[in-house]
Amino acid sequence: MDLRQGALLHQSPSCPQPISSVAAERVRRSTASRRLLCQASNQDPLLLRVARGEEAERTPVWLMRQAGRYMAAFREYSDRLPFRERSENAEIATELSLQPWRAFRPDGVIMFSDILTPLPAMGIEFDVVPKRGPIIPEPVRSMQQVRDLQPLEDPDASLPFIRQILGNLRQEVGNQSTVLGFVGAPWTLAAYAIQGQSDRHCQHAKGMMLKNPAVLHALLEHLADGIADYACHQAACGAQRVIQAGLSGDL
C-alpha cells in the first residue's frame, strides 16, 4: 500500500469523505470566509473600521459638537424650540444630526441628544434652560430618593424617539459614515443629579463622597446599570459605535 492510498483509507464511519479531503475542504471554506469578511470590512465606513483596529487609508474625522449654533440651519430650530423638544422629536433630531453631515461629510454622524436624556426614564426629571444649561429641580441627595428611582427596563417605551433617530440616520447615511450614539459616564450623571445643575466645583457631590458614601455608591450603581442598558439599546437601534462621555472624572 502506498502512502497516498493509506491516507485516503483513514476515515471515520460518520464522515463520507477521507480525512485529508475533509481537512482540505475546511481550509477552502475558511479561506473563502476570510475573503468575504475582508470584502465586507472594506465596504464598512472608515471610522468603524478604525475603531475595530483595522488599518485605513487615512485618519477619520468627526467633531464632538458637530450640530451647533455656528450653523444658521441649526439656529432656525434652536431659536424657537426648547432643547428637549428638539432632541426628543425624532424628525427634528434626525435633521439636526444630519446638517453637519450634509455640509462637511464627516466620518462620524453623532445622534443629536444629551447625556441626560435617559434620566427622566429613571425618575430624574431635567430641563435645559438657556444660558444656564441643564437644571434638575429635585436633586438626588438621600438614600430614599435613590430607592425611589426606576430601572431603565423598557427604553422603547420610555425613550421611543431613540430607535427612530438612529434608524433614520442609518438609512440616510448608509455605509458612507459611521452612526454614533453616546451615553454619560456614571460619575458625570451622578454629579448632575446631586448638584442639580452644571457646577465645576461639585460641592454637594464632594460632600456626599465624604459624609454619605453609601448613598453615592447606591446612586452610582443605579446609574451604571441604566447607562449599560441604554448603551445596549442604542446599539440595538442602529448605533455602530457608542461613546461614553465623562465630564466629572476629576471627582
Residue frames as qw, qx, qy, qz and C-alpha x, y, z in Angstrom:
[[0.000, 0.889, 0.457, 0.000, 0.00, 0.00, 0.00],
 [0.416, 0.369, -0.047, 0.830, 1.46, 3.37, -0.94],
 [0.151, -0.252, -0.465, 0.835, 1.22, 6.36, 1.39],
 [0.290, -0.017, -0.215, -0.932, -1.35, 8.11, -0.77],
 [0.576, -0.252, -0.683, -0.371, -3.72, 5.14, -0.64],
 [0.438, -0.282, -0.712, 0.470, -3.23, 4.80, 3.13],
 [0.018, 0.131, 0.233, -0.963, -4.18, 8.42, 3.68],
 [0.454, -0.088, -0.384, -0.799, -7.32, 8.04, 1.66],
 [0.603, -0.245, -0.749, -0.126, -8.42, 4.95, 3.55],
 [0.295, -0.199, -0.637, 0.683, -8.04, 6.54, 7.02],
 [0.277, -0.342, -0.215, -0.872, -11.53, 7.88, 7.60],
 [0.275, 0.024, 0.697, -0.662, -14.32, 7.94, 10.18],
 [0.122, 0.384, 0.903, 0.145, -17.56, 5.96, 9.66],
 [0.093, 0.776, 0.483, -0.394, -19.50, 9.20, 10.26],
 [0.060, 0.734, -0.255, -0.626, -17.57, 11.06, 7.59],
 [0.844, 0.448, 0.290, -0.046, -18.21, 10.04, 3.97],
 [0.521, 0.793, -0.264, 0.172, -15.00, 11.71, 2.77],
 [0.788, -0.006, -0.334, 0.518, -11.41, 10.83, 3.73],
 [0.428, -0.759, -0.204, 0.447, -9.97, 12.98, 6.50],
 [0.415, -0.202, 0.290, 0.838, -7.45, 14.55, 4.15],
 [0.072, 0.466, 0.575, 0.668, -10.25, 15.65, 1.81],
 [0.323, -0.816, -0.480, -0.004, -12.36, 16.99, 4.68],
 [0.479, -0.584, -0.039, 0.654, -9.43, 18.99, 6.01],
 [0.302, 0.057, 0.426, 0.851, -8.80, 20.44, 2.57],
 [0.090, -0.658, -0.595, -0.452, -12.46, 21.41, 2.25],
 [0.414, -0.795, -0.343, 0.282, -12.38, 23.12, 5.65],
 [0.430, -0.363, 0.165, 0.810, -9.33, 25.11, 4.63],
 [0.159, 0.321, 0.556, 0.750, -11.00, 26.09, 1.38],
 [0.235, -0.774, -0.545, -0.221, -14.17, 27.24, 3.16],
 [0.484, -0.685, -0.193, 0.510, -12.19, 29.09, 5.82],
 [0.367, -0.132, 0.305, 0.869, -10.20, 30.93, 3.17],
 [0.004, -0.513, -0.588, -0.626, -13.37, 31.84, 1.31],
 [0.367, -0.797, -0.474, 0.075, -14.99, 33.06, 4.54],
 [0.458, -0.535, -0.018, 0.709, -11.99, 35.24, 5.37],
 [0.245, 0.132, 0.455, 0.846, -12.08, 36.67, 1.86],
 [0.164, -0.685, -0.586, -0.401, -15.78, 37.53, 2.23],
 [0.459, -0.755, -0.320, 0.342, -15.18, 39.09, 5.65],
 [0.430, -0.285, 0.173, 0.839, -12.35, 41.16, 4.26],
 [0.090, 0.369, 0.535, 0.754, -14.50, 42.37, 1.38],
 [0.314, -0.772, -0.532, -0.147, -17.36, 43.22, 3.77],
 [0.509, -0.606, -0.178, 0.585, -14.95, 45.03, 6.08],
 [0.332, -0.045, 0.296, 0.894, -13.63, 47.19, 3.24],
 [0.090, -0.555, -0.560, -0.608, -17.19, 48.25, 2.50],
 [0.414, -0.718, -0.488, 0.275, -17.74, 49.46, 6.08],
 [0.075, 0.967, 0.008, 0.243, -17.33, 53.19, 6.84],
 [0.490, 0.547, -0.455, 0.503, -13.85, 54.42, 7.68],
 [0.292, -0.567, 0.454, -0.622, -14.41, 55.32, 11.34],
 [0.918, -0.203, 0.126, -0.317, -15.98, 51.94, 12.05],
 [0.891, 0.291, -0.272, 0.217, -13.01, 50.12, 10.52],
 [0.262, 0.569, -0.484, 0.611, -10.50, 52.17, 12.51],
 [0.571, -0.486, 0.321, -0.578, -12.49, 51.63, 15.72],
 [0.992, -0.064, 0.005, -0.110, -12.10, 47.89, 15.16],
 [0.565, -0.608, 0.469, 0.303, -8.34, 48.31, 14.96],
 [0.780, 0.395, 0.388, 0.292, -8.07, 47.86, 11.21],
 [0.356, -0.266, 0.276, 0.852, -5.61, 49.75, 9.04],
 [0.359, 0.806, 0.456, -0.121, -7.14, 52.51, 6.96],
 [0.568, 0.518, 0.213, 0.603, -6.18, 54.92, 4.22],
 [0.093, 0.531, -0.148, 0.829, -6.42, 58.00, 6.48],
 [0.089, -0.150, -0.707, 0.685, -7.39, 59.20, 9.94],
 [0.118, -0.654, -0.684, -0.301, -11.18, 59.52, 10.37],
 [0.079, 0.070, -0.229, 0.968, -12.52, 62.90, 11.49],
 [0.288, -0.683, -0.587, -0.326, -15.68, 63.91, 13.32],
 [0.022, 0.404, -0.312, 0.859, -16.48, 66.63, 15.86],
 [0.111, -0.253, -0.843, 0.461, -18.00, 66.19, 19.31],
 [0.220, 0.616, 0.438, -0.616, -20.38, 69.11, 18.80],
 [0.276, 0.140, 0.657, 0.688, -20.99, 68.82, 15.07],
 [0.089, -0.707, -0.578, -0.397, -24.55, 70.12, 15.32],
 [0.379, -0.477, -0.366, 0.703, -24.49, 73.61, 16.81],
 [0.109, 0.878, 0.303, -0.355, -25.32, 77.27, 16.70],
 [0.232, -0.481, 0.455, 0.712, -22.47, 78.02, 14.29],
 [0.131, 0.213, 0.806, 0.536, -24.84, 76.74, 11.58],
 [0.328, 0.017, -0.021, -0.944, -27.69, 79.01, 10.50],
 [0.605, -0.138, -0.650, -0.439, -29.81, 75.95, 9.74],
 [0.451, -0.222, -0.771, 0.392, -29.38, 74.80, 13.35],
 [0.012, -0.134, -0.353, 0.926, -30.39, 78.21, 14.74],
 [0.438, -0.160, -0.417, -0.780, -33.64, 78.03, 12.82],
 [0.681, -0.349, -0.635, -0.107, -34.62, 75.31, 15.28],
 [0.518, -0.210, -0.548, 0.622, -32.75, 76.34, 18.44],
 [0.004, -0.113, 0.099, -0.989, -34.07, 79.91, 18.39],
 [0.548, -0.205, -0.174, -0.792, -37.68, 78.78, 18.54],
 [0.869, -0.225, -0.385, -0.215, -37.74, 75.36, 20.21],
 [0.539, -0.684, 0.454, -0.188, -36.52, 74.29, 23.68],
 [0.049, 0.512, -0.851, -0.108, -33.76, 71.70, 23.75],
 [0.400, 0.015, 0.897, -0.189, -35.86, 68.71, 24.77],
 [0.650, 0.566, 0.287, -0.419, -38.45, 69.47, 22.12],
 [0.453, 0.698, -0.485, -0.266, -35.65, 69.22, 19.58],
 [0.032, 0.440, -0.896, 0.050, -33.79, 66.22, 20.98],
 [0.375, 0.098, 0.871, -0.302, -36.88, 64.13, 21.77],
 [0.672, 0.572, 0.149, -0.446, -38.61, 64.70, 18.45],
 [0.766, -0.042, 0.546, 0.336, -37.27, 62.06, 16.07],
 [0.553, 0.716, 0.307, 0.294, -37.83, 64.09, 12.91],
 [0.003, -0.982, 0.147, -0.122, -36.14, 67.23, 14.27],
 [0.603, -0.621, 0.478, 0.153, -33.29, 65.37, 15.98],
 [0.792, 0.212, 0.463, 0.336, -32.59, 63.48, 12.75],
 [0.398, 0.862, 0.137, 0.282, -32.47, 66.73, 10.79],
 [0.231, -0.927, 0.289, -0.059, -30.11, 68.38, 13.29],
 [0.764, -0.342, 0.498, 0.226, -27.85, 65.31, 13.29],
 [0.728, 0.374, 0.447, 0.361, -27.64, 65.35, 9.50],
 [0.182, 0.980, 0.032, -0.067, -26.99, 69.07, 8.99],
 [0.243, -0.767, 0.534, 0.259, -23.20, 68.81, 9.53],
 [0.664, 0.015, 0.710, 0.235, -23.12, 65.56, 7.54],
 [0.542, 0.733, 0.389, 0.129, -24.62, 67.29, 4.54],
 [0.068, 0.987, -0.136, -0.061, -22.30, 70.28, 4.93],
 [0.112, -0.783, 0.611, 0.032, -18.94, 68.63, 5.68],
 [0.897, 0.176, -0.387, -0.117, -19.27, 64.86, 5.20],
 [0.267, -0.629, 0.673, -0.284, -17.52, 63.93, 8.49],
 [0.412, 0.186, -0.889, -0.070, -16.62, 60.29, 9.11],
 [0.137, -0.292, -0.871, 0.371, -19.00, 60.09, 12.06],
 [0.319, -0.462, -0.295, -0.773, -22.62, 61.22, 12.36],
 [0.147, -0.075, -0.793, 0.587, -23.48, 61.57, 16.03],
 [0.209, -0.640, -0.719, -0.174, -27.06, 61.47, 17.24],
 [0.077, -0.477, 0.120, -0.868, -28.37, 64.86, 18.39],
 [0.688, -0.528, -0.493, -0.071, -29.20, 64.22, 22.03],
 [0.160, -0.755, 0.407, -0.489, -27.82, 64.80, 25.53],
 [0.338, 0.178, -0.874, 0.300, -26.15, 62.66, 28.17],
 [0.270, 0.015, 0.614, -0.741, -29.07, 63.46, 30.50],
 [0.536, 0.023, -0.451, -0.713, -31.70, 62.18, 28.05],
 [0.574, -0.167, -0.797, -0.093, -32.28, 58.80, 29.83],
 [0.076, 0.074, -0.653, 0.750, -32.61, 60.35, 33.31],
 [0.551, -0.070, 0.100, -0.826, -36.39, 61.04, 33.20],
 [0.792, 0.019, -0.533, -0.297, -36.93, 57.37, 32.32],
 [0.565, -0.015, -0.710, 0.420, -35.14, 56.56, 35.58],
 [0.401, -0.749, -0.516, 0.110, -37.14, 59.07, 37.63],
 [0.386, -0.490, -0.038, 0.781, -34.86, 62.13, 37.46],
 [0.371, 0.841, 0.381, 0.103, -36.50, 65.00, 35.60],
 [0.422, -0.377, 0.145, 0.812, -34.45, 67.74, 33.98],
 [0.418, 0.866, 0.276, -0.004, -34.75, 70.71, 31.70],
 [0.596, 0.047, 0.141, 0.789, -32.24, 72.75, 29.72],
 [0.025, -0.914, -0.287, 0.287, -32.53, 76.46, 30.49],
 [0.549, 0.709, 0.025, 0.442, -31.00, 78.95, 28.04],
 [0.159, 0.758, -0.359, 0.521, -27.72, 80.45, 29.32],
 [0.558, -0.558, 0.482, -0.380, -27.84, 78.17, 32.40],
 [0.281, 0.299, -0.907, -0.099, -27.70, 74.69, 30.97],
 [0.565, -0.271, -0.762, -0.162, -29.28, 71.55, 32.45],
 [0.315, -0.367, 0.428, -0.763, -31.37, 72.02, 35.60],
 [0.462, -0.226, -0.857, -0.013, -32.59, 69.15, 37.79],
 [0.361, -0.615, -0.034, -0.700, -35.35, 70.61, 40.00],
 [0.812, -0.511, 0.141, -0.245, -35.16, 67.82, 42.60],
 [0.292, 0.613, -0.724, 0.124, -31.51, 66.84, 43.17],
 [0.905, -0.189, -0.378, -0.056, -30.88, 63.31, 44.44],
 [0.108, 0.626, -0.552, 0.540, -29.27, 63.62, 47.88],
 [0.579, -0.335, 0.562, -0.486, -30.80, 60.93, 50.09],
 [0.138, -0.113, 0.980, 0.092, -30.98, 57.14, 50.16],
 [0.449, 0.469, 0.664, -0.371, -34.76, 57.26, 49.94],
 [0.434, 0.717, -0.140, -0.526, -34.53, 59.26, 46.72],
 [0.109, 0.436, -0.844, -0.292, -32.16, 56.66, 45.30],
 [0.275, 0.131, 0.940, -0.151, -34.55, 53.86, 46.29],
 [0.469, 0.605, 0.407, -0.498, -37.40, 55.69, 44.56],
 [0.203, 0.555, -0.535, -0.604, -35.55, 55.71, 41.23],
 [0.889, 0.277, 0.231, -0.282, -36.71, 53.40, 38.45],
 [0.560, -0.218, 0.659, 0.452, -34.64, 50.95, 36.40],
 [0.362, 0.503, -0.367, -0.694, -34.40, 51.56, 32.68],
 [0.598, 0.034, 0.795, -0.093, -36.36, 48.42, 31.86],
 [0.545, 0.536, 0.617, 0.187, -38.04, 49.28, 28.55],
 [0.198, -0.406, 0.183, 0.873, -36.24, 52.07, 26.64],
 [0.050, 0.271, 0.700, 0.658, -38.52, 51.59, 23.64],
 [0.213, -0.740, -0.634, -0.067, -41.47, 52.62, 25.83],
 [0.353, -0.796, -0.202, 0.448, -39.79, 55.41, 27.82],
 [0.134, -0.641, 0.359, 0.665, -37.46, 56.70, 25.07],
 [0.739, 0.434, 0.515, 0.017, -39.20, 55.75, 21.80],
 [0.362, 0.912, -0.107, -0.159, -37.50, 58.51, 19.80],
 [0.348, -0.634, 0.645, 0.248, -34.05, 56.92, 20.17],
 [0.621, 0.127, 0.745, 0.207, -34.85, 53.97, 17.92],
 [0.486, 0.802, 0.348, -0.003, -36.42, 56.28, 15.36],
 [0.021, 0.932, -0.289, -0.219, -33.49, 58.72, 15.31],
 [0.388, -0.483, 0.738, 0.266, -30.79, 56.07, 14.97],
 [0.620, 0.333, 0.700, 0.122, -32.80, 54.12, 12.41],
 [0.388, 0.902, 0.156, -0.106, -33.29, 57.27, 10.36],
 [0.103, -0.841, 0.469, 0.250, -29.58, 58.06, 10.48],
 [0.539, -0.192, 0.783, 0.246, -28.53, 54.58, 9.40],
 [0.582, 0.577, 0.568, 0.074, -30.94, 54.71, 6.49],
 [0.244, 0.962, 0.002, -0.125, -29.81, 58.18, 5.42],
 [0.167, -0.800, 0.545, 0.187, -26.06, 57.70, 5.83],
 [0.934, 0.293, -0.195, -0.066, -25.72, 54.09, 4.70],
 [0.882, -0.212, 0.009, 0.421, -22.08, 53.00, 4.67],
 [0.408, 0.724, -0.022, 0.556, -20.74, 56.47, 3.89],
 [0.057, -0.588, 0.451, -0.669, -20.25, 57.39, 7.55],
 [0.389, -0.142, -0.859, 0.301, -20.42, 55.78, 10.99],
 [0.443, -0.662, -0.260, -0.546, -23.54, 56.43, 13.07],
 [0.328, 0.163, -0.667, 0.649, -22.55, 57.28, 16.64],
 [0.538, -0.716, -0.370, -0.248, -24.57, 57.10, 19.82],
 [0.285, 0.396, -0.540, 0.686, -23.38, 58.22, 23.23],
 [0.628, -0.637, -0.445, -0.040, -24.04, 57.93, 26.95],
 [0.134, -0.826, 0.338, -0.430, -22.85, 59.78, 30.03],
 [0.476, 0.180, -0.777, 0.371, -20.42, 58.19, 32.46],
 [0.532, -0.580, -0.613, 0.068, -21.86, 57.27, 35.89],
 [0.416, -0.354, -0.279, 0.790, -19.78, 59.90, 37.72],
 [0.028, 0.094, 0.248, 0.964, -20.91, 62.64, 35.35],
 [0.418, -0.478, -0.566, -0.525, -24.60, 61.79, 35.61],
 [0.565, -0.516, -0.554, 0.328, -24.29, 61.43, 39.38],
 [0.302, -0.169, -0.134, 0.929, -22.67, 64.87, 39.63],
 [0.211, -0.262, -0.356, -0.872, -25.56, 66.43, 37.71],
 [0.549, -0.487, -0.636, -0.240, -28.16, 64.51, 39.72],
 [0.550, -0.453, -0.468, 0.523, -26.63, 65.53, 43.05],
 [0.227, -0.145, -0.026, 0.963, -25.78, 69.14, 42.20],
 [0.290, 0.707, 0.563, -0.314, -29.00, 69.82, 40.32],
 [0.407, 0.905, -0.016, -0.118, -27.11, 71.81, 37.69],
 [0.765, 0.414, -0.178, 0.460, -23.77, 72.20, 35.99],
 [0.390, -0.898, 0.185, -0.090, -21.21, 73.15, 38.65],
 [0.652, 0.523, -0.491, 0.246, -17.49, 72.73, 38.15],
 [0.123, -0.537, 0.641, -0.534, -16.89, 72.79, 41.92],
 [0.705, -0.151, -0.659, -0.214, -19.40, 69.96, 42.67],
 [0.131, -0.423, 0.600, -0.666, -19.56, 70.80, 46.36],
 [0.795, -0.152, 0.220, -0.544, -22.65, 68.69, 47.07],
 [0.920, 0.232, -0.311, -0.050, -21.19, 65.69, 45.24],
 [0.420, 0.444, -0.624, 0.487, -17.88, 66.01, 47.07],
 [0.394, -0.378, 0.482, -0.686, -19.71, 66.38, 50.37],
 [0.923, -0.038, 0.010, -0.382, -21.66, 63.19, 49.69],
 [0.739, 0.371, -0.532, 0.185, -18.41, 61.35, 48.96],
 [0.194, 0.373, -0.654, 0.629, -17.14, 62.22, 52.44],
 [0.377, -0.158, 0.504, -0.761, -20.32, 62.18, 54.54],
 [0.785, 0.171, 0.384, -0.455, -22.72, 59.77, 52.80],
 [0.056, 0.427, -0.801, -0.416, -20.65, 57.39, 50.66],
 [0.335, 0.204, 0.917, -0.072, -23.34, 54.69, 50.86],
 [0.440, 0.714, 0.343, -0.423, -25.84, 57.00, 49.16],
 [0.221, 0.724, -0.454, -0.470, -23.31, 57.89, 46.48],
 [0.145, -0.233, 0.939, 0.208, -22.40, 54.26, 45.83],
 [0.418, 0.422, 0.777, -0.206, -26.08, 53.31, 45.55],
 [0.400, 0.789, 0.076, -0.460, -26.70, 56.14, 43.10],
 [0.094, 0.611, -0.674, -0.404, -23.64, 55.27, 41.02],
 [0.286, -0.008, 0.955, 0.070, -24.68, 51.62, 40.87],
 [0.459, 0.605, 0.574, -0.305, -28.20, 52.53, 39.76],
 [0.327, 0.814, -0.173, -0.448, -26.90, 54.91, 37.10],
 [0.088, -0.464, 0.822, 0.319, -24.28, 52.44, 35.87],
 [0.410, 0.239, 0.880, -0.023, -26.94, 49.77, 35.35],
 [0.428, 0.760, 0.355, -0.335, -29.16, 52.23, 33.48],
 [0.147, 0.772, -0.428, -0.446, -26.30, 53.51, 31.33],
 [0.250, -0.226, 0.909, 0.246, -25.30, 49.97, 30.37],
 [0.434, 0.483, 0.755, -0.097, -28.87, 49.19, 29.33],
 [0.308, 0.854, 0.093, -0.408, -29.09, 52.47, 27.44],
 [0.019, -0.619, 0.650, 0.440, -25.84, 51.84, 25.56],
 [0.314, 0.051, 0.934, 0.164, -27.01, 48.35, 24.56],
 [0.405, 0.679, 0.549, -0.270, -30.32, 49.82, 23.46],
 [0.216, 0.813, -0.230, -0.490, -28.59, 52.35, 21.22],
 [0.126, -0.369, 0.848, 0.360, -26.52, 49.59, 19.63],
 [0.353, 0.320, 0.879, -0.015, -29.67, 47.55, 19.04],
 [0.336, 0.794, 0.350, -0.367, -31.33, 50.59, 17.45],
 [0.678, 0.688, 0.130, 0.225, -28.57, 51.14, 14.91],
 [0.138, -0.922, 0.359, 0.043, -25.65, 52.94, 16.56],
 [0.862, 0.361, -0.313, 0.169, -22.46, 51.45, 15.13],
 [0.506, 0.110, -0.520, 0.679, -20.35, 52.84, 17.96],
 [0.425, -0.831, -0.317, -0.170, -21.45, 54.19, 21.36],
 [0.362, 0.464, -0.375, 0.716, -19.26, 56.78, 23.06],
 [0.537, -0.661, -0.471, 0.230, -19.15, 57.26, 26.82],
 [0.181, 0.705, -0.078, 0.681, -18.75, 60.92, 27.77],
 [0.632, -0.530, -0.422, 0.375, -17.24, 61.60, 31.19],
 [0.156, 0.780, 0.001, 0.606, -17.04, 65.24, 32.26],
 [0.484, -0.761, 0.219, -0.372, -16.54, 64.78, 36.01],
 [0.896, 0.087, -0.382, 0.209, -13.74, 62.25, 36.13],
 [0.226, 0.529, -0.471, 0.669, -11.75, 64.56, 38.40],
 [0.660, -0.504, 0.157, -0.534, -14.10, 63.58, 41.23]]
